[in-house]
Amino acid sequence: MALRTRSSLLRSWRRATADERGASAVEFALVAPVLVVACLATVDLGMAISQKMDVDQSLRAASQGAMLDLGEDEVEDLAKAVAAENSTIAPDSGAAATDLDIAVDRFCACPESVSAAVDCETGTCADEASPYVFYRLTAEKEFASLFLPAIPISSSLLVQIE
C-alpha cells in the first residue's frame, strides 16, 4: 500500500513539475516591483539633476553681474531673481532645507598670495600692485526625493574682476 501511494505521489509530482503554465506570470510578479522602483528612482534622480542645473544657471547669471562689480547686495539680488523662476528662495531666517540659500561674498587678494584676503579699499600689496577683486557665489538646497534619501545640492563660483 505504501508503495502504491508513493508511486502515485511521484506521478503527481512529475506532472506538476512538468506543467509550466503560469511560470512567466510568477516571474513577472517577482521582477515587476523591482523594475517599477528602479524607474521611479531614475525619475527622482533626473529631477535632482535638473534642479542642480537650475542652481548652476542662477549662479552663472549672477556671475555676469559680478563681473561688472555691482556689489554684493546687487549680485545676490540678481542671483535670487534668476533662481526664483525655478526654486523657492530661502528667507533670511527660518529657511527649510529644500529652499535655495544663496550667498555672495566680495573679497580682495594680492597677486603674490591669492589665498590671503586684504581690505579692498586700503589694502596694499607688494610692489604697490592693486589687489585682485573676487566674488564667491554659493548656493545650497536639499532635494526632497520620493524614493531616495534627501539629496544635497550645492554649487559655487569664484569670479575674478579684471
C-alpha positions in Angstrom: 0.0 0.0 0.0 2.8 2.4 0.9 4.5 1.6 -2.4 1.3 2.4 -4.3 0.9 5.7 -2.5 4.5 6.6 -3.1 4.3 5.9 -6.8 1.1 7.9 -7.2 2.7 10.8 -5.3 5.8 10.6 -7.6 3.5 10.6 -10.7 1.6 13.6 -9.4 4.8 15.4 -8.6 6.2 14.8 -12.1 3.0 16.0 -13.7 3.0 19.2 -11.6 6.7 20.0 -12.3 6.3 19.2 -16.0 3.5 21.7 -16.3 5.0 25.2 -16.9 1.8 27.1 -17.3 1.8 30.3 -15.2 5.6 30.3 -14.8 6.1 33.6 -16.7 3.3 35.2 -14.6 5.2 34.3 -11.4 8.5 35.6 -12.8 6.8 38.8 -13.8 5.3 39.2 -10.3 8.7 38.8 -8.8 10.6 41.2 -11.2 7.9 43.9 -11.8 8.1 45.7 -8.4 11.9 45.9 -8.7 11.6 47.4 -12.2 8.9 49.9 -11.1 11.0 51.1 -8.1 14.1 51.4 -10.4 12.2 53.5 -12.9 10.8 55.8 -10.2 14.2 56.2 -8.6 15.6 57.1 -12.1 12.9 59.8 -12.4 13.8 61.1 -8.9 17.5 61.3 -9.8 16.7 63.0 -13.1 14.7 65.7 -11.2 17.5 66.2 -8.8 20.0 66.7 -11.7 17.5 69.2 -13.3 17.4 71.2 -10.1 21.2 71.2 -9.9 21.4 72.6 -13.4 18.9 75.3 -12.4 21.1 76.3 -9.4 24.2 76.4 -11.7 22.3 78.5 -14.2 21.3 81.0 -11.5 24.9 81.4 -10.3 26.2 81.8 -13.9 23.7 84.6 -14.5 24.7 86.3 -11.2 28.4 85.9 -12.2 27.8 88.2 -15.1 26.7 90.9 -12.7 29.7 90.1 -10.5 32.0 90.7 -13.5 30.6 94.2 -13.7 31.4 94.7 -9.9 27.9 95.7 -9.0 28.4 95.0 -5.3 27.5 92.1 -3.0 23.8 93.0 -2.5 23.1 93.7 -6.2 24.7 90.4 -7.3 22.8 88.5 -4.6 19.6 90.1 -5.7 20.3 89.2 -9.3 21.0 85.5 -8.4 17.8 85.3 -6.3 15.8 86.9 -9.1 17.0 84.3 -11.6 16.7 81.4 -9.1 13.1 82.4 -8.2 11.9 81.3 -11.6 12.6 77.7 -10.7 13.1 77.4 -6.9 11.8 78.7 -3.6 14.3 81.2 -2.3 15.2 80.8 1.4 14.3 83.8 3.6 16.9 85.4 5.7 15.9 83.3 8.7 13.9 80.1 9.3 14.5 78.6 5.9 13.5 75.0 5.1 16.3 72.7 3.9 14.5 72.5 0.5 14.7 76.3 0.0 17.5 77.6 -2.1 20.0 79.5 0.0 22.2 81.9 -2.0 25.3 83.8 -0.6 27.6 86.3 -2.2 30.9 87.3 -0.8 33.2 90.1 -2.3 36.8 90.0 -1.2 40.2 91.1 -2.4 43.6 89.4 -2.5 47.1 90.3 -3.6 48.6 88.8 -6.8 51.5 87.3 -4.9 49.2 85.5 -2.4 45.7 85.0 -3.7 44.8 82.9 -0.7 45.4 85.8 1.8 42.5 88.3 1.8 43.2 92.1 2.1 41.0 95.1 2.5 39.7 96.1 -0.9 39.8 99.9 -0.2 43.0 100.3 1.8 44.8 97.0 1.1 48.3 97.3 -0.4 50.2 94.6 -2.0 54.0 94.1 -2.6 55.4 96.3 -5.4 52.4 98.7 -5.0 50.3 96.3 -7.0 46.5 96.7 -6.9 44.7 93.8 -5.1 42.5 91.5 -7.2 38.8 91.7 -6.6 36.9 88.4 -6.3 33.2 87.4 -5.8 32.4 84.0 -4.3 28.9 82.9 -5.1 27.4 79.9 -3.3 24.0 78.2 -3.4 22.7 75.3 -1.4 19.5 73.3 -1.1 18.2 69.8 -0.4 16.2 67.8 -3.0 13.4 66.1 -1.3 13.2 62.8 -3.1 10.3 60.4 -3.2 12.3 57.1 -3.1 15.9 58.1 -2.5 17.2 59.7 0.6 17.4 63.6 0.6 20.0 64.7 -2.0 22.1 67.8 -1.1 22.5 70.2 -4.0 25.3 72.8 -3.8 27.2 74.9 -6.2 29.8 77.6 -6.0 31.6 80.0 -8.4 34.6 82.2 -7.9 34.7 85.2 -10.2 37.7 87.4 -10.6 37.1 91.1 -11.6 39.6 92.5 -14.1 
